[in-house]
């Protein structure tokens, strides 16, 4: 799991199964794009109140998050791939791949998604 606050009024959290590949890559990309830094180790109940958006990398992540999300918490759960201009919904876990290129593909995927998400929230800002 990785988290970042963009300096705008939105805060986001990225989640994947082991939090060792996809979410750290996503966080690094996201933070590079917005020029801020921050990292977290595990999700906790407070995260559902402290973050506006919590991003999962695949459907299982979202299911797991929904299972532990407290009622009345403010976080919106979304799959980061929803923002992919190439419409690739699932951000695959490169840990289970057999090629170094799997990590590069995840990197490219999360760059596209983070840029699209940031563009969207910038256009929504008053």
MMTF fields as JSON, N, C-alpha, C and O atoms, coordinates in Angstrom:
{
  "mmtfVersion": "1.0.0",
  "mmtfProducer": "UNKNOWN",
  "numBonds": 503,
  "numAtoms": 504,
  "numGroups": 126,
  "numChains": 1,
  "numModels": 1,
  "chainsPerModel": [1],
  "groupsPerChain": [126],
  "chainIdList": ["A"],
  "bondAtomList": [4, 2, 8, 6, 12, 10, 16, 14, 20, 18, 24, 22, 28, 26, 32, 30, 36, 34, 40, 38, 44, 42, 48, 46, 52, 50, 56, 54, 60, 58, 64, 62, 68, 66, 72, 70, 76, 74, 80, 78, 84, 82, 88, 86, 92, 90, 96, 94, 100, 98, 104, 102, 108, 106, 112, 110, 116, 114, 120, 118, 124, 122, 128, 126, 132, 130, 136, 134, 140, 138, 144, 142, 148, 146, 152, 150, 156, 154, 160, 158, 164, 162, 168, 166, 172, 170, 176, 174, 180, 178, 184, 182, 188, 186, 192, 190, 196, 194, 200, 198, 204, 202, 208, 206, 212, 210, 216, 214, 220, 218, 224, 222, 228, 226, 232, 230, 236, 234, 240, 238, 244, 242, 248, 246, 252, 250, 256, 254, 260, 258, 264, 262, 268, 266, 272, 270, 276, 274, 280, 278, 284, 282, 288, 286, 292, 290, 296, 294, 300, 298, 304, 302, 308, 306, 312, 310, 316, 314, 320, 318, 324, 322, 328, 326, 332, 330, 336, 334, 340, 338, 344, 342, 348, 346, 352, 350, 356, 354, 360, 358, 364, 362, 368, 366, 372, 370, 376, 374, 380, 378, 384, 382, 388, 386, 392, 390, 396, 394, 400, 398, 404, 402, 408, 406, 412, 410, 416, 414, 420, 418, 424, 422, 428, 426, 432, 430, 436, 434, 440, 438, 444, 442, 448, 446, 452, 450, 456, 454, 460, 458, 464, 462, 468, 466, 472, 470, 476, 474, 480, 478, 484, 482, 488, 486, 492, 490, 496, 494, 500, 498],
  "bondOrderList": [1, 1, 1, 1, 1, 1, 1, 1, 1, 1, 1, 1, 1, 1, 1, 1, 1, 1, 1, 1, 1, 1, 1, 1, 1, 1, 1, 1, 1, 1, 1, 1, 1, 1, 1, 1, 1, 1, 1, 1, 1, 1, 1, 1, 1, 1, 1, 1, 1, 1, 1, 1, 1, 1, 1, 1, 1, 1, 1, 1, 1, 1, 1, 1, 1, 1, 1, 1, 1, 1, 1, 1, 1, 1, 1, 1, 1, 1, 1, 1, 1, 1, 1, 1, 1, 1, 1, 1, 1, 1, 1, 1, 1, 1, 1, 1, 1, 1, 1, 1, 1, 1, 1, 1, 1, 1, 1, 1, 1, 1, 1, 1, 1, 1, 1, 1, 1, 1, 1, 1, 1, 1, 1, 1, 1],
  "groupList": [{"groupName": "UNK", "atomNameList": ["N", "CA", "C", "O"], "elementList": ["N", "C", "C", "O"], "formalChargeList": [0, 0, 0, 0], "bondAtomList": [1, 0, 2, 1, 3, 2], "bondOrderList": [1, 1, 2], "singleLetterCode": "X", "chemCompType": "L-PEPTIDE LINKING"}],
  "groupTypeList": [0, 0, 0, 0, 0, 0, 0, 0, 0, 0, 0, 0, 0, 0, 0, 0, 0, 0, 0, 0, 0, 0, 0, 0, 0, 0, 0, 0, 0, 0, 0, 0, 0, 0, 0, 0, 0, 0, 0, 0, 0, 0, 0, 0, 0, 0, 0, 0, 0, 0, 0, 0, 0, 0, 0, 0, 0, 0, 0, 0, 0, 0, 0, 0, 0, 0, 0, 0, 0, 0, 0, 0, 0, 0, 0, 0, 0, 0, 0, 0, 0, 0, 0, 0, 0, 0, 0, 0, 0, 0, 0, 0, 0, 0, 0, 0, 0, 0, 0, 0, 0, 0, 0, 0, 0, 0, 0, 0, 0, 0, 0, 0, 0, 0, 0, 0, 0, 0, 0, 0, 0, 0, 0, 0, 0, 0],
  "groupIdList": [1, 2, 3, 4, 5, 6, 7, 8, 9, 10, 11, 12, 13, 14, 15, 16, 17, 18, 19, 20, 21, 22, 23, 24, 25, 26, 27, 28, 29, 30, 31, 32, 33, 34, 35, 36, 37, 38, 39, 40, 41, 42, 43, 44, 45, 46, 47, 48, 49, 50, 51, 52, 53, 54, 55, 56, 57, 58, 59, 60, 61, 62, 63, 64, 65, 66, 67, 68, 69, 70, 71, 72, 73, 74, 75, 76, 77, 78, 79, 80, 81, 82, 83, 84, 85, 86, 87, 88, 89, 90, 91, 92, 93, 94, 95, 96, 97, 98, 99, 100, 101, 102, 103, 104, 105, 106, 107, 108, 109, 110, 111, 112, 113, 114, 115, 116, 117, 118, 119, 120, 121, 122, 123, 124, 125, 126],
  "secStructList": [7, 3, 3, 3, 3, 7, 1, 1, 1, 7, 3, 3, 3, 3, 3, 7, 1, 1, 1, 1, 1, 2, 2, 2, 2, 2, 2, 2, 2, 2, 2, 2, 2, 2, 6, 7, 7, 7, 7, 7, 1, 1, 7, 7, 6, 6, 2, 2, 2, 2, 7, 1, 3, 3, 3, 3, 1, 1, 2, 2, 2, 2, 2, 2, 2, 2, 2, 2, 7, 7, 6, 6, 7, 7, 7, 3, 3, 3, 3, 4, 4, 4, 4, 7, 6, 6, 7, 7, 7, 7, 7, 7, 7, 4, 4, 4, 7, 1, 1, 6, 2, 2, 2, 2, 2, 2, 2, 2, 2, 2, 2, 2, 2, 2, 2, 2, 2, 2, 2, 2, 2, 2, 2, 2, 7, 7],
  "xCoordList": [0.852, 0.0, 0.893, 1.946, 0.478, 1.231, 0.253, -0.844, 0.627, -0.272, 0.405, 1.628, -0.398, 0.139, -0.928, -2.119, -0.491, -1.405, -0.885, 0.28, -1.725, -1.284, -1.137, -0.72, -1.444, -1.394, -2.719, -2.985, -3.55, -4.895, -5.751, -5.231, -7.056, -7.942, -8.244, -9.096, -7.568, -7.777, -6.574, -5.435, -6.843, -5.778, -6.106, -7.277, -5.089, -5.31, -4.442, -3.417, -4.866, -4.146, -4.186, -5.249, -3.06, -2.957, -2.767, -1.932, -3.539, -3.521, -3.33, -3.898, -2.531, -2.454, -2.242, -2.141, -2.175, -2.158, -1.033, -1.304, 0.197, 1.323, 1.928, 2.765, 1.518, 2.049, 3.56, 4.242, 4.081, 5.523, 5.872, 7.045, 4.908, 5.193, 4.335, 4.824, 3.056, 2.187, 1.948, 2.112, 1.563, 1.263, 2.514, 2.425, 3.682, 4.867, 5.271, 5.688, 5.148, 5.437, 4.471, 4.869, 3.189, 2.174, 2.449, 2.359, 2.782, 3.087, 4.254, 4.192, 5.315, 6.485, 6.121, 6.552, 5.331, 4.89, 4.042, 4.262, 3.069, 2.151, 2.92, 2.699, 3.813, 4.578, 5.509, 5.704, 6.08, 6.926, 6.115, 6.569, 4.909, 4.052, 3.691, 3.705, 3.375, 2.945, 4.06, 3.843, 5.257, 6.444, 6.301, 6.77, 5.657, 5.563, 5.974, 6.073, 6.21, 6.665, 5.951, 5.606, 5.731, 5.126, 4.903, 4.7, 4.937, 4.734, 4.145, 4.392, 3.368, 2.742, 2.961, 3.213, 2.864, 3.123, 1.858, 1.784, 0.875, -0.339, -1.561, -1.488, -2.67, -3.899, -4.44, -4.313, -5.04, -5.678, -6.997, -7.278, -7.796, -9.141, -9.113, -9.989, -8.131, -8.052, -7.908, -8.347, -7.291, -7.106, -8.436, -8.51, -9.476, -10.788, -11.405, -12.328, -10.904, -11.358, -10.396, -10.806, -9.123, -8.099, -7.885, -7.38, -8.256, -8.051, -9.392, -10.385, -9.395, -10.596, -10.833, -11.97, -9.749, -9.827, -8.813, -7.68, -9.213, -8.294, -8.375, -9.436, -7.229, -7.166, -6.705, -5.696, -7.441, -7.006, -6.48, -6.822, -5.653, -5.047, -5.821, -5.68, -6.641, -7.431, -8.734, -8.954, -9.578, -10.901, -10.821, -11.641, -9.847, -9.701, -9.317, -9.806, -8.441, -8.083, -9.328, -9.516, -10.174, -11.385, -12.32, -12.899, -12.472, -13.313, -12.787, -13.553, -11.482, -10.874, -11.066, -11.348, -10.913, -11.107, -12.55, -12.808, -13.487, -14.907, -15.231, -16.057, -14.579, -14.823, -14.403, -14.978, -13.417, -12.908, -13.256, -12.949, -13.891, -14.228, -15.311, -16.386, -15.037, -16.059, -17.224, -17.03, -18.418, -19.588, -19.403, -18.933, -19.777, -19.68, -18.32, -18.137, -17.364, -16.047, -16.119, -16.986, -15.204, -15.285, -14.615, -14.922, -13.722, -12.949, -13.83, -14.722, -13.558, -14.181, -13.203, -12.016, -13.688, -12.838, -12.953, -14.052, -11.801, -11.792, -10.639, -9.629, -10.802, -9.687, -8.917, -9.501, -7.615, -6.808, -6.925, -6.906, -7.047, -7.142, -8.359, -8.423, -9.318, -10.491, -10.072, -10.773, -8.951, -8.48, -7.547, -7.054, -7.295, -6.365, -6.951, -7.994, -6.308, -6.795, -6.821, -7.536, -6.033, -6.022, -7.027, -7.083, -7.814, -8.909, -8.453, -9.184, -7.276, -6.806, -7.109, -6.387, -8.172, -8.692, -7.785, -7.54, -7.294, -6.505, -5.031, -4.452, -4.437, -2.995, -2.394, -2.475, -1.8, -1.296, -0.154, 0.589, -0.024, 1.035, 2.288, 2.304, 3.345, 4.544, 5.335, 6.203, 5.04, 5.732, 5.571, 6.479, 4.411, 4.128, 4.524, 4.332, 5.067, 5.517, 6.895, 7.515, 7.354, 8.652, 9.646, 10.757, 9.231, 10.085, 10.268, 9.357, 11.421, 11.658, 10.721, 10.351, 10.345, 9.444, 8.078, 7.364, 7.71, 6.438, 6.408, 5.374, 7.529, 7.615, 7.547, 6.911, 8.195, 8.156, 6.742, 6.313, 6.02, 4.642, 3.746, 2.886, 3.945, 3.181, 3.516, 2.625, 4.779, 5.191, 4.479, 3.894, 4.529, 3.866, 2.362, 1.759, 1.767, 0.336, -0.031, -0.969, 0.701, 0.35, 0.66, -0.006, 1.658, 1.912, 0.689, 0.216, 0.177, -1.016, -2.183, -2.864, -2.412, -3.554, -3.41, -4.364, -2.234, -2.014, -2.129, -2.739, -1.549, -1.663, -3.116, -3.55, -3.869, -5.285, -6.086, -6.95, -5.809, -6.523, -6.212, -7.122, -4.951, -4.574, -5.165, -5.583, -5.197, -5.814, -7.294, -7.829, -7.941, -9.378, -9.638, -10.517, -8.878, -9.157, -8.759, -9.335, -7.79, -7.423, -8.523, -8.751, -9.208, -10.291, -11.542, -12.396, -11.652, -12.794, -12.617, -13.591, -11.366, -11.1, -11.752, -11.758, -12.307, -12.976, -12.018, -12.437],
  "yCoordList": [-1.162, 0.0, 1.218, 1.229, 2.221, 3.452, 4.601, 4.485, 5.703, 6.84, 8.122, 8.245, 9.077, 10.372, 11.428, 11.16, 12.624, 13.755, 14.753, 15.148, 15.159, 15.91, 17.403, 18.106, 17.916, 19.353, 20.002, 21.137, 19.294, 19.78, 19.328, 18.952, 19.365, 18.958, 17.469, 16.999, 16.717, 15.269, 14.552, 14.995, 13.447, 12.553, 11.18, 10.808, 10.422, 9.124, 8.067, 8.372, 6.817, 5.681, 4.579, 4.305, 3.943, 2.891, 1.546, 1.429, 0.534, -0.772, -1.872, -1.81, -2.871, -4.094, -5.256, -5.042, -6.46, -7.659, -7.652, -7.695, -7.598, -7.678, -6.336, -6.233, -5.316, -3.97, -3.931, -3.203, -4.74, -4.736, -4.41, -4.188, -4.373, -4.096, -2.954, -1.845, -3.235, -2.282, -1.014, 0.079, -1.123, 0.113, 0.947, 2.172, 0.364, 1.221, 1.872, 3.03, 1.127, 1.727, 2.875, 3.949, 2.631, 3.66, 4.878, 6.011, 4.648, 5.779, 6.589, 7.818, 5.912, 6.61, 7.46, 8.607, 6.893, 7.635, 8.827, 9.949, 8.57, 9.617, 10.754, 11.928, 10.391, 11.407, 12.181, 13.384, 11.498, 12.188, 13.197, 14.31, 12.797, 13.691, 14.921, 16.029, 14.768, 15.905, 16.476, 17.44, 15.884, 16.386, 16.393, 17.31, 15.374, 15.19, 13.773, 12.923, 13.517, 12.194, 11.731, 12.546, 10.42, 9.813, 8.334, 7.909, 7.561, 6.118, 5.527, 6.016, 4.474, 3.777, 2.29, 1.818, 1.548, 0.121, -0.721, -1.575, -0.51, -1.311, -0.4, 0.689, -0.854, -0.083, -0.253, -1.315, 0.809, 0.723, 1.469, 2.178, 1.311, 1.883, 3.395, 3.939, 4.068, 5.527, 5.962, 7.051, 5.112, 5.468, 5.735, 6.585, 5.023, 5.205, 6.559, 7.027, 7.171, 8.498, 9.594, 10.741, 9.251, 10.25, 10.479, 11.531, 9.523, 9.653, 9.815, 9.184, 10.674, 10.878, 9.699, 9.279, 9.175, 8.09, 7.025, 7.349, 5.764, 4.645, 3.834, 3.33, 3.716, 2.998, 1.564, 1.322, 0.626, -0.76, -1.018, -0.314, -2.024, -2.334, -3.396, -3.515, -4.166, -5.197, -5.421, -4.826, -6.274, -6.496, -7.113, -6.801, -7.982, -8.591, -7.538, -7.577, -6.595, -5.513, -4.736, -4.437, -4.411, -3.647, -4.453, -3.909, -5.743, -6.594, -6.605, -6.447, -6.791, -6.819, -5.489, -5.464, -4.394, -3.073, -2.874, -2.358, -3.286, -3.155, -3.963, -3.554, -5.111, -5.962, -5.305, -5.597, -4.428, -3.815, -2.337, -1.718, -1.768, -0.34, -0.08, -0.676, 0.809, 1.136, 1.907, 2.733, 1.62, 2.388, 3.836, 4.13, 4.741, 6.155, 6.764, 7.965, 5.968, 6.538, 7.316, 7.062, 8.265, 9.161, 8.634, 9.113, 7.677, 7.223, 6.591, 5.794, 6.966, 6.343, 5.29, 5.573, 4.082, 3.007, 2.945, 2.881, 2.965, 2.924, 2.061, 1.915, 1.49, 0.818, 1.865, 2.596, 1.937, 2.933, 2.779, 3.768, 1.533, 1.287, 1.903, 1.988, 2.331, 3.026, 4.269, 4.696, 4.835, 6.077, 5.834, 6.792, 4.581, 4.283, 4.688, 4.166, 5.607, 5.987, 4.817, 4.86, 3.768, 2.581, 1.534, 0.431, 1.881, 1.042, -0.322, -1.305, -0.384, -1.615, -1.481, -0.796, -2.131, -1.941, -2.51, -1.849, -3.716, -4.401, -4.026, -4.126, -3.599, -3.385, -4.696, -5.02, -5.427, -6.765, -6.704, -5.724, -7.745, -7.83, -8.401, -9.577, -7.593, -8.089, -9.101, -9.796, -9.183, -10.13, -11.561, -12.381, -11.854, -13.204, -13.418, -14.504, -12.397, -12.526, -13.162, -13.44, -13.384, -14.032, -13.147, -13.573, -11.903, -11.024, -9.683, -9.207, -9.085, -7.743, -6.749, -5.731, -7.046, -6.17, -6.055, -5.074, -7.057, -6.992, -5.769, -5.112, -5.46, -4.282, -3.006, -2.033, -3.005, -1.835, -1.576, -0.426, -2.649, -2.501, -1.944, -1.103, -2.409, -1.869, -0.391, 0.428, -0.058, 1.339, 2.202, 3.231, 1.787, 2.548, 2.653, 3.702, 1.568, 1.541, 2.544, 3.323, 2.53, 3.444, 4.893, 5.801, 5.127, 6.498, 7.02, 8.123, 6.226, 6.645, 6.928, 7.944, 6.022, 6.161, 7.364, 8.119, 7.545, 8.671, 10.004, 10.943, 10.085, 11.323, 11.627, 12.774, 10.616, 10.818, 11.21, 12.084, 10.571, 10.924, 12.364, 13.131, 12.729, 14.089, 15.134, 16.206, 14.821, 15.733, 15.907, 17.012, 14.818, 14.878, 15.739, 16.601, 15.513, 16.282, 17.744, 18.613, 18.03, 19.422, 20.154, 21.341, 19.451, 20.09, 20.239, 21.08, 19.408, 19.505, 20.611, 21.081, 21.024, 22.025, 23.351, 23.75, 24.041, 25.319, 26.4, 27.53],
  "zCoordList": [0.0, 0.0, 0.0, 0.637, -0.701, -0.749, -0.742, -1.289, -0.137, -0.043, -0.438, -0.368, -0.852, -1.233, -1.075, -1.237, -0.759, -0.732, -1.74, -1.684, -2.647, -3.812, -3.577, -4.498, -2.433, -2.216, -2.585, -2.188, -3.338, -3.603, -2.435, -1.385, -2.615, -1.531, -1.568, -0.814, -2.425, -2.53, -1.949, -2.094, -1.294, -0.866, -1.401, -1.487, -1.76, -2.379, -1.731, -1.12, -1.871, -1.335, -2.379, -2.936, -2.657, -3.66, -2.955, -2.058, -3.356, -2.712, -3.754, -4.844, -3.411, -4.203, -3.237, -2.029, -3.744, -2.905, -1.878, -0.678, -2.309, -1.372, -1.041, -0.144, -1.746, -1.558, -1.688, -0.968, -2.635, -2.872, -4.318, -4.618, -5.218, -6.628, -7.158, -7.374, -7.364, -8.056, -7.272, -7.814, -6.007, -5.28, -5.028, -5.12, -4.715, -4.589, -5.91, -5.932, -7.016, -8.322, -8.579, -9.029, -8.286, -8.503, -7.647, -8.12, -6.395, -5.522, -6.063, -6.102, -6.48, -7.003, -8.21, -8.327, -9.099, -10.28, -9.868, -10.323, -9.0, -8.566, -7.9, -8.197, -7.008, -6.285, -7.201, -7.024, -8.174, -9.138, -9.927, -10.19, -10.3, -11.076, -10.257, -10.792, -9.004, -8.192, -7.323, -6.588, -7.402, -6.704, -5.188, -4.514, -4.666, -3.211, -2.875, -3.76, -1.61, -1.208, 0.056, 0.911, 0.174, 1.346, 1.108, -0.03, 2.15, 2.002, 3.269, 4.372, 3.102, 4.221, 4.047, 2.938, 5.14, 5.075, 4.953, 4.07, 5.799, 5.803, 5.914, 6.483, 5.369, 5.493, 6.912, 7.522, 7.413, 8.728, 8.673, 7.707, 9.696, 9.728, 9.513, 8.841, 10.067, 9.934, 8.483, 8.114, 7.654, 6.245, 5.548, 4.66, 5.938, 5.319, 5.691, 5.023, 6.733, 7.156, 6.705, 6.529, 6.517, 6.203, 4.717, 4.325, 3.887, 2.448, 1.745, 2.107, 0.734, -0.069, -1.005, -1.218, -1.557, -2.522, -2.118, -1.76, -2.173, -2.008, -3.287, -3.657, -3.96, -5.225, -5.007, -4.345, -5.559, -5.637, -7.034, -7.984, -7.144, -8.439, -9.216, -10.433, -8.497, -9.175, -8.405, -7.35, -8.938, -8.344, -6.956, -6.093, -6.732, -5.414, -4.374, -3.245, -4.746, -3.825, -3.414, -2.235, -4.379, -4.089, -3.196, -2.256, -3.48, -2.631, -1.203, -0.253, -1.053, 0.284, 1.009, 2.207, 0.284, 0.889, 1.334, 2.422, 0.487, 0.843, 2.093, 2.909, 2.238, 3.404, 4.715, 5.763, 4.667, 5.909, 6.042, 7.061, 5.025, 5.073, 6.111, 6.048, 7.068, 8.063, 7.432, 6.54, 7.908, 7.448, 7.855, 8.954, 6.958, 7.25, 6.986, 7.183, 6.544, 6.245, 4.938, 4.101, 4.769, 3.617, 2.358, 1.266, 2.469, 1.312, 0.245, 0.536, -0.985, -2.146, -2.644, -2.805, -2.888, -3.387, -4.9, -5.451, -5.567, -7.022, -7.499, -6.811, -8.683, -9.322, -10.118, -10.917, -9.901, -10.591, -12.107, -12.84, -12.572, -14.007, -14.667, -15.893, -13.877, -14.409, -15.193, -16.111, -14.834, -15.466, -16.644, -17.24, -16.993, -18.079, -19.421, -19.814, -20.136, -21.462, -22.45, -23.452, -22.161, -23.018, -22.544, -23.086, -21.538, -21.035, -20.503, -20.618, -19.933, -19.294, -17.809, -17.083, -17.359, -16.009, -14.919, -13.91, -15.114, -14.092, -14.226, -15.307, -13.129, -13.099, -12.59, -11.405, -13.504, -13.21, -12.197, -12.145, -11.407, -10.407, -11.06, -11.424, -11.216, -11.891, -11.064, -11.593, -9.789, -8.915, -9.414, -9.276, -9.994, -10.465, -11.924, -12.471, -12.541, -13.921, -13.981, -12.954, -15.183, -15.354, -16.104, -16.42, -16.386, -17.183, -16.479, -15.803, -16.634, -16.091, -16.779, -16.194, -18.003, -18.747, -18.072, -18.281, -17.261, -16.538, -15.625, -15.504, -14.986, -14.118, -14.947, -14.541, -16.093, -16.975, -17.475, -17.574, -17.79, -18.252, -17.148, -17.41, -15.916, -14.782, -14.601, -14.376, -14.696, -14.57, -15.609, -15.269, -16.867, -17.94, -17.687, -17.915, -17.216, -16.951, -15.864, -16.031, -14.756, -13.659, -14.009, -13.511, -14.855, -15.316, -16.052, -15.779, -16.987, -17.742, -16.808, -16.946, -15.851, -14.947, -14.021, -13.83, -13.451, -12.532, -13.257, -12.746, -14.437, -15.2, -15.538, -15.43, -15.944, -16.286, -15.051, -15.127, -13.912, -12.679, -12.278, -11.962, -12.29, -11.902, -12.852, -12.417, -14.129, -15.103, -14.784, -14.863, -14.425, -14.115, -12.88, -12.901, -11.802, -10.587, -10.751, -10.097, -11.609, -11.86, -12.611, -12.38, -13.512, -14.251, -13.386, -13.666, -12.314, -11.417, -10.376, -9.788, -10.154, -9.108, -9.468, -10.633, -8.459, -8.716, -9.156, -9.409]
}
